[in-house]
Amino acid sequence: GMKKLVILFVLICSSTLYAQNIATDSTLTRWNMFTYDVGNMFKGVGYSYARPLHWQGQQWAQFGAVVGGTGLVYIADDNTSRFIRNNREGVPQFLRQYGETYGSPENNYIATSGVYFAGLITKNEKLRRTGVLLVSSATSAGLLQQVLKSVVGRARPLANLGKDTFDPFNSSRNFHSFPSGHALLAFTNAYAIAKQFKNPWVKAGIYTVGTIPGISRVWDGQHWLSDMVFAFAISIATVESIDRYLDKKYDEKYNNQQKLVSWNLNFGPGQMGVTINF
């Protein structure tokens, strides 16, 4: 039911977006395109993991800001988690179901590979590239969060052990809280898809839809707010680096301006949020 609806929605969106831009390039066979694209998916993952080796002062400063921001959210984790969980019943059932369904890895791959194959069938380079970016980013960020979850070993809110309980390499699901995989996969998709659009309102709408799975994990007691915030940071960094790599591999660019994204965590009396400037 819901699973099929979400996947159908993604496919309809992607096919409508690019229907007007179908390439008639018949010089390359679809098999050539497929092997080229799959190669770029793997290379994109490798490129994203190698990035920290090339970071300069600015990138390290941004990384420090992300860690510092996550730390500030962490301090308030018990209170924010309690507040969000207490308000869970006020959230419409369909939103809660969407959050749970769309953020799961298997549904994520069905949706993203659907976007890619739509591009391959129509020989549409822009859509193919979007599919490559989606699959590559989800793979890179997804593997990273699996490793982090195990190494950090943070107890989930549902375990009722408080926000400061860590047991690295504990195989129990109850100690795989940081960061949130659902938040990461859903926001990675949203961030990559939003790159197609210049209108800041459209981007903001897509980002909003992409945050729901992360928030749903907090109100279900599966994750703390800081698990979600750090997941978003990984999403943005991963998509940005892989997108930069794909610029060298495809003629189709999303928009020709230089890729500059900065995002800041805002904290003040009674407020907390993420500002993304693009």
C-alpha positions as CSV (number, residue, x, y, z in Angstrom):
1,G,0.0,0.0,0.0
2,M,2.0,2.9,1.4
3,K,5.3,1.6,0.1
4,K,4.0,1.3,-3.5
5,L,2.5,4.8,-3.3
6,V,5.8,6.4,-2.2
7,I,7.7,4.6,-5.0
8,L,5.1,5.5,-7.6
9,F,5.2,9.1,-6.4
10,V,9.0,9.3,-6.9
11,L,8.8,7.7,-10.3
12,I,6.0,10.0,-11.5
13,C,7.9,13.0,-10.2
14,S,11.1,12.0,-12.0
15,S,9.5,11.1,-15.3
16,T,7.4,14.3,-15.4
17,L,10.5,16.4,-14.5
18,Y,12.4,15.1,-17.5
19,A,9.8,14.2,-20.0
20,Q,10.4,17.4,-21.8
21,N,14.1,16.8,-22.0
22,I,14.4,13.4,-23.6
23,A,17.6,13.1,-25.6
24,T,17.6,11.5,-29.0
25,D,21.2,10.5,-28.7
26,S,21.3,7.0,-30.2
27,T,25.0,6.8,-30.8
28,L,25.6,5.1,-27.4
29,T,23.8,1.8,-26.7
30,R,22.0,1.6,-23.4
31,W,24.5,-1.1,-22.3
32,N,27.4,1.3,-22.9
33,M,25.5,3.9,-20.8
34,F,24.7,1.4,-18.1
35,T,28.3,0.2,-17.7
36,Y,29.6,3.8,-17.8
37,D,27.1,4.9,-15.1
38,V,27.7,1.9,-12.8
39,G,31.4,2.6,-13.0
40,N,30.8,6.2,-12.0
41,M,28.6,5.1,-9.1
42,F,31.5,3.1,-7.6
43,K,34.1,5.8,-8.4
44,G,31.8,8.4,-6.8
45,V,31.7,6.4,-3.6
46,G,35.5,6.1,-3.6
47,Y,35.9,9.8,-4.4
48,S,33.7,10.8,-1.4
49,Y,35.6,8.7,1.0
50,A,39.0,10.2,-0.2
51,R,37.8,13.8,0.2
52,P,39.0,14.4,3.9
53,L,42.5,13.7,2.7
54,H,42.3,16.8,0.5
55,W,40.5,19.1,3.0
56,Q,42.0,22.5,3.6
57,G,41.5,24.8,6.6
58,Q,38.0,25.9,5.5
59,Q,36.7,22.3,5.2
60,W,38.2,21.4,8.6
61,A,36.6,24.5,10.1
62,Q,33.2,23.5,8.6
63,F,33.7,20.0,10.0
64,G,34.5,21.4,13.4
65,A,31.3,23.5,13.2
66,V,29.2,20.4,12.4
67,V,30.8,18.5,15.3
68,G,30.3,21.5,17.6
69,G,26.7,22.0,16.5
70,T,26.0,18.3,17.0
71,G,27.5,18.6,20.5
72,L,25.2,21.5,21.4
73,V,22.2,19.5,20.2
74,Y,23.5,16.5,22.1
75,I,23.5,18.5,25.4
76,A,19.7,18.9,25.1
77,D,19.0,15.4,23.8
78,D,17.0,14.2,26.8
79,N,14.7,17.2,26.8
80,T,14.2,17.4,23.0
81,S,13.6,13.7,22.7
82,R,11.0,13.8,25.5
83,F,9.2,16.8,24.0
84,I,9.1,15.3,20.5
85,R,8.0,11.8,21.7
86,N,5.3,13.4,23.8
87,N,3.8,15.1,20.8
88,R,3.9,12.1,18.6
89,E,0.1,11.4,18.8
90,G,-0.6,14.8,17.3
91,V,1.2,13.8,14.1
92,P,-1.1,12.4,11.3
93,Q,-0.8,8.7,10.8
94,F,0.1,8.9,7.1
95,L,3.1,11.1,7.9
96,R,4.4,8.7,10.5
97,Q,3.9,5.8,8.1
98,Y,5.7,7.7,5.3
99,G,8.6,8.5,7.6
100,E,9.1,4.8,8.5
101,T,8.6,3.5,5.0
102,Y,10.6,5.9,2.9
103,G,13.7,6.0,5.0
104,S,14.3,2.2,5.0
105,P,17.2,1.1,2.8
106,E,15.3,-1.3,0.6
107,N,12.6,1.2,-0.3
108,N,15.3,3.8,-0.8
109,Y,17.1,1.7,-3.4
110,I,13.9,0.8,-5.2
111,A,13.0,4.5,-5.6
112,T,16.5,5.7,-6.6
113,S,17.2,2.9,-9.0
114,G,13.8,3.6,-10.5
115,V,14.9,7.2,-11.2
116,Y,18.1,5.9,-12.8
117,F,16.4,3.3,-15.0
118,A,13.9,5.8,-16.2
119,G,16.9,7.9,-17.4
120,L,18.5,4.9,-19.0
121,I,15.3,3.8,-20.9
122,T,14.7,7.3,-22.2
123,K,18.5,7.9,-22.8
124,N,18.1,11.1,-20.8
125,E,21.5,12.1,-19.5
126,K,20.2,14.5,-16.9
127,L,18.0,11.8,-15.3
128,R,20.8,9.2,-15.6
129,R,23.1,11.5,-13.8
130,T,20.5,12.2,-11.1
131,G,20.1,8.4,-10.6
132,V,23.9,7.9,-10.4
133,L,24.1,10.7,-7.8
134,L,21.3,9.2,-5.8
135,V,22.5,5.7,-5.8
136,S,26.2,6.6,-5.2
137,S,25.4,9.1,-2.4
138,A,23.1,6.6,-0.6
139,T,25.7,3.9,-0.9
140,S,28.6,6.1,0.4
141,A,26.6,7.7,3.2
142,G,24.8,4.4,4.0
143,L,28.0,2.4,4.5
144,L,29.5,5.2,6.6
145,Q,26.6,5.3,9.0
146,Q,26.6,1.5,9.4
147,V,30.3,1.7,10.5
148,L,29.7,4.7,12.7
149,K,26.6,3.1,14.4
150,S,28.7,0.1,15.4
151,V,31.8,2.0,16.5
152,V,29.9,4.6,18.5
153,G,27.4,2.1,20.0
154,R,25.0,4.7,21.3
155,A,21.9,3.5,23.1
156,R,18.6,4.4,21.5
157,P,16.1,6.5,23.5
158,L,13.7,3.4,23.6
159,A,16.4,1.5,25.6
160,N,15.7,4.0,28.5
161,L,19.4,4.3,29.3
162,G,19.7,8.0,28.8
163,K,21.5,10.0,26.2
164,D,25.0,9.4,27.5
165,T,25.1,5.5,27.2
166,F,27.7,4.2,24.7
167,D,28.7,0.6,24.2
168,P,30.8,0.3,21.1
169,F,30.5,-2.8,18.9
170,N,27.5,-4.1,20.8
171,S,25.6,-6.1,18.2
172,S,22.2,-5.3,19.7
173,R,20.0,-2.9,17.7
174,N,19.4,-1.0,20.9
175,F,23.0,0.4,20.6
176,H,22.9,1.6,17.0
177,S,21.5,5.0,17.5
178,F,24.2,7.4,16.1
179,P,23.7,8.5,13.4
180,S,20.1,7.9,12.0
181,G,20.1,5.8,8.9
182,H,16.5,6.7,8.0
183,A,17.2,10.4,8.4
184,L,20.4,10.1,6.3
185,L,18.9,8.2,3.3
186,A,15.8,10.3,3.0
187,F,17.7,13.6,3.3
188,T,20.4,12.4,0.9
189,N,17.6,11.9,-1.7
190,A,15.9,15.2,-1.0
191,Y,19.2,17.1,-1.1
192,A,20.2,15.5,-4.4
193,I,16.8,16.0,-6.0
194,A,16.6,19.6,-4.9
195,K,19.8,20.3,-6.9
196,Q,17.7,20.2,-10.0
197,F,15.8,23.3,-9.1
198,K,16.9,26.9,-8.7
199,N,13.8,28.2,-7.0
200,P,14.6,28.4,-3.2
201,W,10.9,27.8,-2.3
202,V,10.9,24.5,-4.3
203,K,14.2,23.5,-2.7
204,A,12.8,24.3,0.8
205,G,9.7,22.2,0.1
206,I,11.8,19.2,-1.0
207,Y,14.1,19.5,2.0
208,T,11.0,19.6,4.3
209,V,9.7,16.4,2.8
210,G,13.2,14.9,3.2
211,T,13.4,15.7,6.9
212,I,10.1,13.9,7.9
213,P,11.7,10.4,8.0
214,G,14.4,11.7,10.3
215,I,11.9,13.4,12.6
216,S,9.7,10.3,12.6
217,R,12.6,8.3,14.0
218,V,12.9,10.8,16.9
219,W,9.2,10.8,17.8
220,D,9.2,6.9,17.6
221,G,12.0,6.9,20.2
222,Q,14.4,5.2,17.8
223,H,16.9,8.2,17.6
224,W,17.9,11.3,19.5
225,L,17.8,14.7,17.8
226,S,21.6,14.8,17.5
227,D,21.6,11.5,15.6
228,M,19.3,13.2,13.0
229,V,21.3,16.5,12.8
230,F,24.6,14.6,12.2
231,A,22.9,12.4,9.6
232,F,21.9,15.5,7.7
233,A,25.5,16.8,7.8
234,I,26.8,13.5,6.3
235,S,24.0,13.7,3.6
236,I,25.0,17.2,2.5
237,A,28.7,16.6,2.5
238,T,28.3,13.3,0.6
239,V,26.0,14.6,-2.1
240,E,28.2,17.8,-2.6
241,S,31.4,15.8,-3.1
242,I,29.9,13.2,-5.4
243,D,28.1,15.8,-7.5
244,R,31.4,17.7,-7.9
245,Y,33.0,14.4,-9.1
246,L,30.1,13.8,-11.6
247,D,30.6,17.3,-13.1
248,K,33.8,15.8,-14.7
249,K,31.9,12.8,-16.0
250,Y,28.7,14.2,-17.6
251,D,28.0,17.1,-19.9
252,E,24.7,17.8,-18.1
253,K,25.1,20.1,-15.2
254,Y,22.2,21.0,-12.9
255,N,23.0,24.6,-13.0
256,N,26.2,26.2,-14.1
257,Q,26.9,28.3,-11.1
258,Q,29.7,27.2,-8.8
259,K,28.6,24.7,-6.2
260,L,28.7,26.6,-3.0
261,V,26.7,25.4,0.0
262,S,27.1,26.5,3.5
263,W,24.9,25.4,6.4
264,N,24.9,26.6,9.9
265,L,23.3,25.4,13.1
266,N,21.4,28.2,14.8
267,F,21.0,28.2,18.6
268,G,19.3,30.8,20.7
269,P,16.8,31.1,23.5
270,G,14.0,28.7,22.7
271,Q,15.2,28.1,19.1
272,M,17.3,25.7,17.2
273,G,17.5,25.1,13.5
274,V,19.6,24.5,10.5
275,T,20.1,27.3,7.9
276,I,21.2,26.2,4.5
277,N,22.5,28.9,2.1
278,F,22.6,28.0,-1.6
